[in-house]
Each structure stands twice: as structure tokens, then as C-alpha cells.
Amino acid sequence: MTSPRKPEAFIHGKALRPESLMSSYGYDPRLSEGSLKIPIFQTSTFVFKSAEEGKSFFELAYGLREPRDNERLGLIYSRLNNPDLEILEDRLTLWDDAESAAVFESGMAAISTALFALLSPGDVILHSEPLYGGTDYFLKHVLTRFGIQPVGFPAGASTAEIEARLAASGQADRLRMIYVETPANPTNTLVDIAACAQIARAHSSEARRVVVAVDNTFLGPLWQHPLKHGADLVLYSATKYIGGHSDVIAGVCLGPSTLMTEVRAMRTFLGTMCGPWTGWLLLRSLETLKLRMTSQMKNARYVADFLADHPKVHRVHYLGHLGEDDPQHAVYKRQCIAPGGMVSFDVRGGEAEAFRFLNALQLFRLAVSLGGTESLAEHPASMTHSDIPPGERARMGIGENMVRLSIGVEHPEDLIADLTQALAVA
Ligand SMILES: *Cc1c(COP(=O)(O)O)cnc(C)c1O
């Protein structure tokens, strides 16, 4: 299940790396007056060369016949396809080595469309906890209205614990999907994707294949590739690292063509695709994805090391600090390529100390979201995770004294200078 790469992705038969292809792959300037950069195809509809061509495009779009060798869906209407989206989707498949990709107007649009496409009334969706707030709400308050039952397990749980949760629901035979967010937000607790894939296979039958979907927003597409570990679908909020400039809301779903055909069909009916302008912004972002994520990852290590040694910091939650004796270490080694750019920490004290710290920051901005070029800080207990009941929040390890940082591309010493002066106030 690898990306069906076009010929320009090779030199003398050797596959080029994704970062080498982000300015050229899938785009032929001769089709656009020689324009070096991809134009914004700001159009709702496309002109057919002939009635026969229009008929042929529709046959394929509506699945009335199988595509001929290498035949791709022709351009019809921008809810179905658009050149900015198609080129973006081709480029996105390269990072995760996926067969197929679909882009959406938000991460939540990608997630909700994929789940609506693949789940039916009576199905069970087994999911890690905590989940992104919007996803959590969608599973517990929207899917339940359609007879789909969520069953949660804590991030970091063993295979036996996950199986026990599923068995306790009394509906293990109705399992249809395992939905995972790893590392979990904001604790950075890892979920073992390969273990989830094994559970899924154990509960699959010929007629009923259990799908593993992974929200890879926090580490992907540079530092974790869920498809390599047995996942079937990868989801992204492209608002975060993929967009990377905190100026666009978008989402992505990737996977094998069989599943993506269903996801794409549901996208057509819900109309959750992104527009050409969003597609163009993301194409521009992809050119610097590796540069940005590498710089953010390196900066995060400086910040995490600094925080770990600070007397006002009780504990740092950072993947690069997992000890060899920590059971999570083996999962990290197997599953992750680098620790990424998200660092959470507990200040000594409670909400008052955390707030004094946040209010004193000068270079870090006080805002939710993450993955942009600028560093951000937020307070999970009162902001992103405030709708989780306090008892449950404490069980997840999200205290009143926790601060979450998204590290940007600034000079690391300037970030540390800001943290130093704000911690002095805390
Ligand atoms: C932000 C986020 C989402 C939702 O994405 P939007 O683009 O805001 O719709 C989903 N999952 C994770 C992990 C996120 O951080």
C-alpha cells in the first residue's frame, strides 16, 4: 500500500524524497502558460472538450464503469475535483507513502466525513482518550444519535486493558473502527498503533474488516507514519503543522484507494472539500514543511531541556525525555522518528502560578492551536480541555498547573529568555 508515484518522482529509478518534490510534483507548467507556480483555479466548473468527454468523465465520477489503465477522473465541478486540490493531494501522499489523499476545509471536516463514510448504525468505535475536543464531542454527542457507540480506553493502556474495555462494553462483535490520537494532547502519552492494528485484525472477519484510523496531527507527516505500523487511515488537522502559519483552517485524510473512494464519495455529498485558495495556501506551505518541522523539533528540545532543569517546574511532558525504563520508551522507539515540537509542563503550584506565568510571556503568544511558525502557550485545564469533568481531567494527568507550549521557529535562546523571565514571575 504505497503511493503510486508519478515518473517525475524518480531519477535513474531512485525514488526522490518528499521534500525534493514539494515544488514540482504533479504539476506540468505547460498546461498553465508556463507559470512556474501553480495558478489558483478559482472556478466552480470546467469546460468539456466534447459531449463524449463529458459523458466519459461522469461515467467514472459516478462509478458506472471501472477506470481504464492510468485513467484519472477528468475535471467536472469543484465539489468533485479541482487542480489545486488534486496536486496538493498527490504531494500529500508522498510524506505518508499513502495510495490516496483527500483534502478538506478543516480537520473536523476530514474526521467527521471519514467517520460518516465508514461507520453505520450499530457499529462500535473504540477510541483512545483524551481526544481532541471536537472529535470527542462528535463521537459522544453526534455519532451516538446515529446509533454508533463510542468505547474509550486511556492513552498508554496495554493491549490487555484495551481488550478488557472492549469486552466490558458487551459489544465487541460490533467493533468497526479503532480511532487513535497519538501522542495524546496535552500529555504526550503515546498509543501503540501496531498493537491497535493487531486488536483490529483479531476482531476482523471477511465480511467485517475493522479499520484503524490515526489522527497524526501532532507528529506528522514528518515524525510519525501510522500506515507503516498497520493503520488504515491517517487524519490531519492541516491547520497545524501542514499549514504551519496559523492562517488557514484545513484537513486531510489519507489511506488505501479502497477506503479513500468511500471517504471521497462522502466528501462529495457533504461538500466538505476545501476550496482552491485553501489548497493553494497548503501547496505553498508544503514547500517548507520539512524546514519548519525540523526547526520546531530542534527548538523544542532546547526548551524541554531548559524546563526540566528549572526549579519552578515540577514535571515536563516531552517525548524526547522518555527514560529507557519507561514502558512508553519502546513504543516511541518503534513508532516515532523524532519527538516533535509540543512540550507540556507542570509549574510548581496551581492555576494561579500557571496564569502568572502565561500573563508574563512576551515572545510566546497566549493562544490555542499549534504547529505554526510562532510559539504559542495555553492552559489546557481552563482552555482546550475545560469541558472534561475535573475528576476525569485529573485522571488523564491534566492538572491546573499544566501549561502546553507549541514551539515555533524563533531563535531558541530568545524563547528561553522569555520562559526565564515569565517563570521568575510565576
Ligand atoms: C486542531 C485539531 C483537530 C481539528 O482540526 P480543525 O482544523 O481545527 O478542524 C483535530 N485533531 C487534532 C489533534 C487537532 O489538534
The ligand as a Gaussian input file, in Angstrom:
#p B3LYP/6-31G(d) Opt

LIG

0 1
 C       -6.935000      21.085000      15.730000
 C       -7.114000      19.614000      15.776000
 C       -8.218000      18.990000      15.174000
 C       -9.322000      19.773000      14.484000
 O       -8.851000      20.415000      13.352000
 P       -9.504000      21.780000      12.750000
 O       -8.630000      22.064000      11.596000
 O       -9.481000      22.804000      13.822000
 O      -10.905000      21.420000      12.359000
 C       -8.278000      17.611000      15.221000
 N       -7.343000      16.876000      15.851000
 C       -6.285000      17.446000      16.454000
 C       -5.284000      16.581000      17.131000
 C       -6.135000      18.822000      16.444000
 O       -5.087000      19.378000      17.069000

